[in-house]
Amino acid sequence: MMVKRSLYNLYLIMALTFWSGHFIWAQSNIDSLKTELSKASEKEAEVELSLLLAKEWIIKSPDSALPYTQRALDISNRHKLVELRIEALNLLGNIWQRQGKTAEAMAKYEEAITEAEARDYKKGLAKLYNNVALIYTEQGDYPAALDGFTKATAFEEEIDNPEGRAQGLNNIGVVFYYQGEYDKAMDYFLQSVKVHESMGNLLSAKQGYNNIGAINEALGRHEKALAYYQRSLDIALDLDDRAEIGHSYNNIAGAYSSMENWTEGEAFFKKAIETNRANDDYYSLALNYLNLADMYAKSGQASLSEDLFKQASELVLERGYKTLAFDLFDKMSIFYANRNNFEEAYRYRGLYQQYKDSVYDEAKAKAIAETEALYETEKKERETAEAKAALAVEQLKVGRQNLWLSILIGGIILLLILGAFFYNHQAAKRRQLETQAALKEERSKAESRRRVEEERNRISRDLHDHIGAQLTIISSQIDNLAFKEPDAQRKTQFESISDHTRDTMAQLRETIWAMNNDEINLEMLLAKLQDFVRRSEQSGRRISVLNSCQSSLILGPAQTINLFRVCQEAVQNAIKYADFKNLELRFSLDKDHLAVLIEDDGLGIADPSKVKGYGIANMEARMKQISGSFALNSELGKGTRIELRLPHYTPIAV
């Protein structure tokens, strides 16, 4: 069954804990710990009690936990209490993470991981890898998140901590959920909840209830989802865990919205906003604004949506919530299109594509790197195993030879014959093993290449069949609107939007073309540029593409598409602003660099250093991405000259 993950349940990752174990806030327990701390005479006991006090405060008030954590860190530093220092660093990272200070939290975790690995402190490593994976999940880096949670769970198993293992199973389920693998996610959640319930651990069971509710909602079982969310909320209220209360309100509101119970949905979204605003939880607050705005639009109250969408957009752009930006800008584009505000709809569709391309490129590069690393590891393991097998064969050979020598001391001739036979037999066997190993390695390489190629083809098909089809429909609908529009000005606006849509379709086809080729020679790139130039030429203006280097020069897909986009941007800028008569794009080889000179005889720029628009910044970023350089020179009345340089020995990107 194919299902679509509901936006309302993006709180799933926020239901995870930062510590193996749970800490219930109670004033009497805090008072007792303070009394014990005041009596502590040993430094180690003082650190441990400070950490316990910080843990008691962390759910209720992270700011109150901070002084105790800092005290524990200072004492452990002075007295070289290494493991307690690791625990203090980890807890300090927890505090920053709960307050949304991701960079500070990650720095503390990485510092602690380095020390824990040097000491082989598995208990600390289990916590640290879990917390780092939480950050990766929030950033949408799912391969890194899955790797971190898997490592954390393995360490919990090594130290025989069933509760930690259950939490790890829950976290792995979350990652599968975010990747749309709902069957795997449900399996991990059920295993986790079963362990937590058997131990009476309500805090962790609460997270499991929340996650199972999210799966049921994704599968359209809204009543079941609501029941699980309510169980999660009841426990959060009992524990006075404010962050989890806000998450549960959001999930319950989402379930009611899916059931078109708009009144209950609105009430719970407003509760979530109030709670998360008090917690300074900006990610959750942005999500609440988005969800409520989307619900208003669906329920016929679109006039209430715009301000909420804009508040969500401000938080997403200010704080860099990439994964949340996908749903937000997609929903905003649709919202403005439905209100016939096509300029805003087009702008937010561009932001949606920009964030999508950014995360896709990062995830693709990371996945490829991990695949290559895994292959190299397996290769080394095979080589080690083969070496051990060969050594065992040689040892067996020597032993048998000695046995024959001791028994057949007088049969020298027979011994030589038998030895020669045995040696030839073993040599033939070894050659057979080597041949089999070589064949196995080649099959493994071919399989790896096939999988990468299949994934690339799948992505290309998705881009062509889904996004391409949507753009075609949009273009057709806008053309119909333009045809029927009696007002000349609005008709022109519709036609302009339709032209932009067709340009986007052309750019999509160019991206798919680059992705579908492992190697692209310069001649293919020049042909694409010639086609673009033909489409861009205007009366009275001449645009030329000149090449003085070998057309067989090979480029990778990443190099090709980025170089093409920079040339495209430069030509479009010149057409818009330069008022030129002649524009040339000249390709040449300069020592070990491919050089591209883009020069026009237009108006020029008085002070190029002050021109830092999005287009120029984008061209600089694209050249930097492929290890190239970008330079712009211009004088008023003397035209503009752009120089691009790309090392032609740069490794080809897959």
Summary of the structure (lengths in Angstrom):
residues: 654
radius of gyration: 31.7
end to end distance: 32.3
largest distance: 114.7
contacts: 2107
relative contact order: 0.04
helix: 76%
strand: 6%
